[in-house]
Amino acid sequence: MRFSYKILFCSIFIMAVSFGVGGYVFVGDVFQASLEREMGQAKDESSILQFAFETAALNIPSKYDMLQNSVIEEIGANLEKGGQGRLLRLLDERGVVLYASEGFYPDTALLDCIRPNTRAWRVISQDGHYYIQTGTLVTTLDRILYLETMRDITAVYAERTRGFLVYRNMTLLILIFSSVVMYFLSSWLTKPIRLLTQATKKMTAGDYGYRAREISFDEMGQLTHDFNHMAGVLEENIHKLQEEIRAREDFIAAFSHELKTPLTAVIGYADLLRSRKLDEEKHLLSANYIYTEGKRLEAMSLRLLDIIVTKRTAIERQEEKVESLFAYLKEVYGEEKDLLIVFCYQPGIVWVEADLLKSVLINLIDNACKASKSEDTVEVIGEKTEEGYLFSVKDHGVGIPAEECKKITEAFYMVDKSRARSLNGAGLGLALCVEILKLHGSELRIESIEGEGSCFSFLLTDKEAEADGEKKECTTGSSFGGGGLLLSDGPRTNRTL
């Protein structure tokens, strides 16, 4: 059953019960008030008749010591004539009827309830009419008599019946009118739910960009807003998953292609050595090709292994002096002949896993060297900032097109594939750097101008700042703009050419 129908039927049921109980209580209360009013009048009339009977009995000439039955009948007849529609009955001490109006209720059960100085009463029904019957003791001239009266209250009961009928008809009309109003009201109230249902069906069918229309500002409107927000997050996550699937497919395709190229060379030259006898020069040349491509495969496999390990392994970070990192880099690149590598840094301490950070810097410097021409300058810069310690590697080489900057950190992606392969590159170095920096809570920032050079930088927060950031549940970052090579004023040490 639709939710709007449930609201409609529940509302009708509640109104019907409410009107029914309310009408019963209201009409019953009015009837009870009328009945009590009639009861009071019946008691008053009984008191008046009692007084009138006693007075009439005292005014009769006393011929006898006791009041005779004939006199009692005469007084009863006179009392009946004195009131229109008045019904009364007189009985002696033994309950024998001495006088009774025509049509008086014949039952004498009320006599058992009559006591001295009390007045008994009851409501009786006779021939479709309702009466209040009262009874009292009359003591006069040594006679004890029972005086009973009957007052017609049929109009009160007819009033109650008419009240119930009118109230029932009014209740039916109100329920019909309310049902029509509640139908439209329930449809209006449940419209946001129908819109949400429509939105879920659209999204189930694959239309993740569909959003439910917000038509109210109450709780249902808030629910619609939250649903749309959830749908947006879901759509974003789905797009991310689709991108990850595409990236994995591209990775598999690139990996297969990168394996195919060196394996083709290895198999070809191995077959050449196996199938024919070559002179020493060609033999050495073929063996060198096999060795070179084999080393390339080895480097690629190690890089892939490093990327997988960094994605699945937690690191143990320690405090490391920047001076020792740059001393290691100077030792590694101290004998570089074709390029001028400049190291310029400020002393400081970083919170890192030293070996992984060295791998990042070496990869960035290697890429800078590969992108530079002979006798170009590669600058490796370290400087302290308010946010932490900033490392930068800048070259003045070929640069990277703007549309390629977001893709070069993907595995196996190479801007110039022929140039990269000639330098034994496989497009894995920057992907490895990105994963290592993620473990350190940092990210790689790339600024490049095609034909002028590139600058790769990353910021490492110190231990205290990182702890504060975790407590505040926020990520600290800083933009590296304006070329990225301007150093703050201050002393520079260990400048090595």
PyMOL commands that set and color helices and strands:
alter all, ss='L'
color gray80, all
select helices_A, chain A and resi 3-58+69-81+109-113+154-189+191-204+219-275+280-312+322-333+354-371+402-404+417-422+429-439+463-472
alter helices_A, ss='H'
color red, helices_A
select strands_A, chain A and resi 87-91+97-100+119-126+129-140+143-152+318-321+340-345+349-352+377-384+389-395+445-449+453-460+493-496
alter strands_A, ss='S'
color yellow, strands_A
deselect
rebuild
show_as cartoon
